[in-house]
Amino acid sequence: MKKLITNLKYSLVPVLLLLAAFCRAQETSPYREFNFKKGDEYQRLVAVKSNCILQRGNQKINISTYSAVTKTYKVNDVNGKKYQFSISINKILDTVNALGQKVVFNSENTPDPNSDIQMNLLHLIGQAAVVSVNDRSEVLTIHKPARLDDTLLSFTGIQPEVYATGKALEIFSNRVTGPFIKAGYTWTNHTSSTETTYTVKVVNGLTTTITYTSSILGADVNSRINGVLLIENESGLILKKATQSVSTGYKIVNGIVYTTTRRSATSEICKKVN
């Protein structure tokens, strides 16, 4: 009997070790910890095609836009697990069709000094937002220059980047990905105004593909978004992102309230350049 107990004890050791490892894995945070280095630099290209209809009674304004914006994200400073990013716009291509007129802006060309849109877009080039993040890439502190007003951004079609305390930078996924995350796994994030549901679709050794749907309740506009993310497993960098969205609500233009419907398609490509 003593020999049997001894044999059972030793045969159970591997099982107990595996069980302990499994329990530790279950307790592990689903969030990724980043280890950025000073000088790390990323480039992001965002292209947006949109159509917006503003209506007041029988009066209707149709605005179609195409914009392509190139941004740089650079780690300027590292202090323990606190990282400071400088985020700047390097190039803008923008086309606006409205009221029978067409405005074309290329930040590499001389703008029309009589165009408020072109002069304001030029003002964005080279200005840097400075954002400090933690090791989950979540924003801790924000210091940024003056930005374009929401009405002008709506007309240009350019998507403003939102910096909010506790929100991860848009180019990273701080959710752990990799072969141990199975296709079909799903989760939902809630805020006071947003509900987003994510579903893992494809997993391999290098990347994970995730689809998501998001509902956003705004002060004046509500949005519904469908998107897909291609995430690099090792770094957490979102290599590609594609979204389609529909927004409805109202906008105030020159003191006049218009109902608005906006449909847009967005594609993004991001890479590490240093």
N, C-alpha and C positions, 0 to 999 in steps of 0.2 A: 504493500500500500504506500509506504514512504517513497519507494522508487517511482511509483505511478504519479504521485503528487509532484515529485521533483521533475519528472518528464513533462507533466502538464504545465508546470511553472515556466520551464524554459521554452516550451512550444508556444506559450501564450505571449512571450515577450515581444516577438515581432508584431503580433496582432495589436498589442497594447500600444506599441510605438507608432504604428500606422494610425490607430484611433486618435492618439494624442496629436499627431501631425494634422489629421483631418480637423480636429477641434480647433487647433491653432489657425488653420486656414479659414475656417468658418468665422473666426473672430477677427481676421485681418480686415482692415478698412478697404472698402471698394474703391477708395480714391487713391490716385497716383500721387507720389511725392516726386517733385521735380528737383533737379540739381543743376540749375543754370550756372554758367560760367561767364565772368566778365568778358565782353567782346562777342558773345554769341549774337548772331544776327539772322533774322528771318525776313523773307520777302513774301508779300501777299498781293495777289491780283484779284480784284473783285469786279466782275462785269454784270451789269443789271440792264435788262430790257423791260420797260414798263409802259402801261397805258392808263391814264387817269382821266375820269370824267367828272367835272364839277358842274352842278346844275342848280339853278334857282328859277323856279317856275318854268317858263318856256326858254329861258336863257341857258345855253349849254356851252361849256368850254371843254374841248378835247385836247389833252396834252400827252404826246408820246415822247419817250426819251430812250436814249441809250447812253450808258456811261461805263467807262473802264477806269478804275483807280488802282494805282500801285502804291503800296505802303511798305515801310521798313520798320521792323521791331528790333531794337538793339538793347542788349543788357549793358547798362552803363556802370552799374555798381552792384557789389554783392556784400551783404553784411549778415553773416550767419545764414539763416534761412529766409532772409528778406532780400528781394531782388528788385532793382530799379530798372524799368524799361523806358526807353525813349521811343515814341511812336510818331512817325511823320509820314506825310503824303509826298511822294516823289513825282508823281505824274498823274494828270487827269485828261481823259478824252471824254467829251460830253456833247451830245446832240439833243436839242430840244425842238420839237415841232408843236406849235400852238398858234391858234388864231391866224392860220395861213402864213405864219412866219417860221423861219428855221434859224436857230442859233447853233453854231458849231464852235466848240472851244477845244483847243489843244494847248496844254500848258507849255509846250515847247515852242509855240509860236507867239508873236506879239498880239495881245488881246485888243479888242475894240474898246477904246477908252469911253465910248458913249454907251456901252452895255454894262448895266449894273450886275447882271449875272456873270459875265466874263470877268469883270474886275474883282468881284467877290470870290469867284473860284480861284483866280490867280493868288488871292490873299492866303489861300489854304496851303499853297505849295511851300514846303520847307519848314512850316511851323510844327513844333514838336509838342505832343502831350507827354508829360512825365508821370508815370504810374508805378507805384511800389506794390509788389505782390508777395504772397507767402509761397511756401513750397508746394502748394496746390494750384498755383497760378491765380489765386483769388486776390482781388484788389484790396489793398490795405489803405493806401492814401492816393489822392489824385491832385495833380497840379497841371492844368491845361490852359491853353490860350483861348481867347474868345472864339466862338464858333458861329457858323452861319445860322440864321434863324430857321425854324422848322418850315415856314412857308416857302422860302427859297429852296431848301433842300427837297421839298416835295416837287417843285417845278423841275429841278435838275435831274431827279431820279437817283441821285447819289445817296447811298445808305450810310447814315451817321453811325459811328461806332459808339456803343454805350459803355461808359466806365461807371460802375457802381460798386460800392464797398461790398465785398463778399462774392462778387460775380467774377468768374474766371475770364481771363483774356480770350477773345474770340478765336484765336488761332490754335488754341490747345483744348484737348479733352482731358479733364483731370479724373475721368473714370478709368479704372484699370481695364485694359483690353489684352487679348492674347488667346492662345489655343485653349486655355482652361475656361474661357467664357464660351458657352455653347450657343449655337444658333437657336433662336427662339426665345432667348432670355429677354425679359422686358422689365422696365421700371418707369415710374412717373415722378416728375418733379413739379412741385406746386409753389407758387408765390401768391401774393394777394391779388394779382391781376393776370397771372399766366399759369397755364397747365400744359405741360409737355410730356408726351409719352414716347419712349425710345424702345426700339426692338432690334436686337442683334440679328442680322441676316446672313452674313458670310464671315467666317473666321479662317485665317491661315497663319502661317508662321510669321509673316511680315506685317500684315494689315488686318483690320477688322472693318466691316461695312455695317453701318447702323442706319436704320430709317427712323424718322420721327414725325409726329404731328403735334402742332402747337396752336393753342387758342390764347389770344391776347386781348384783354379788355382794357382799352385806353380811355383817357378822359374825353376824347372826341372821336376816336377811330378805333374800331374793333377789327382784329385780323385773324385769319386762319392760314396756317402755314404747313406745307408738306415738304419734307427734306430728306436728304441722304448724305451721310458722312463717310469718308474713307480715312481711317485713322492709322497712323504708323504705330504699331504696338510698342516698340522699344522707346520711342521718344514722347508719344502722346500728341504729336503734331497732327493737325487735321490737314492732310495732304490735298484733299478735294472736298468740296461741298457744293451741293446743288439744291435749290429751293424753288418752290412755286407758292405764291401767296395771293390772297384776295383780302382787301381791306375795304370796309364801308364805314361811313360816319359823316362828319361835316368838317369843313375848313372855313376859316375866316380870311378873306382876301380883300384888302383895302376897306376893312370895316363891314364887309357884306358877307353874310353866312351862306355857304353853298353846301349842299349834300355832295358827297364824294364817293366814288367807287374806283379802286385802284387794283389792277392786276399786274403782277411782276414775276419775272423769272430771273434767278440769280445763279451765277456759277463762280466758284472761287478755286484758286490754285495757290498753294503755299509750299515753300521750300526753305530749308536752311541754307544760307549762302556763306556763313562763316562760323 
